[in-house]
Amino acid sequence: MTRKKMAFIAAMVLMAVALAACNDSKAEPSDDVMAEPIIVELSLTPESIKAGEKVLIEAKVTQAGSPVEDANDVEFEVTLEGGGVQAKVPVKHDQGGVYKMEKTFEEAGTYRIVSHVTARGQHSMPLKELTVTE
C-alpha cells in the first residue's frame, strides 16, 4: 500500500470517529446555549430639529420582553456627516430599561447617532440619523 493510500484511509477513519462523536443523541443539554438576544430600540424625539434646539436620545433595552436595567455599558456616539464633530457620551439608566440623554446641536447638518449597548454578554449598536437645519 502506498503512503498516499494509507494517509487517505487514516483521514477517513478520523473523520468517521469525529462524526460519530458529534452524533451522540444521549448528550445532555449544554449550559452554554445562547441566551435570548438583547433588543435595543433607539429613538430620537424629535427626529428633526433646528440648530440650537434639544433632542431627547433614548435607548430602550429589553431581553425576552423584560427591561434590562443592569447594562454594563451604554454610550451614545454622535458623528457629524462629513467627518466633523464626533463624541462618545456614557449614558446612565433612567427606569424601565431606558437609557437616555438630552443634547443640543449647535451646528446644522446630518448626524449619525449610534447607541453602543453592552449587556449580559452581548453588544448591540443600532443607528439613527438626525437632521439639524439652520
Helices and strands as residue ranges (DSSP letters): H 3-22, E 38-45, E 48-50, E 54-63, E 66-67, E 73-80, E 86-90, E 93-95, E 98-104, E 109-119, E 122-124, E 127-133
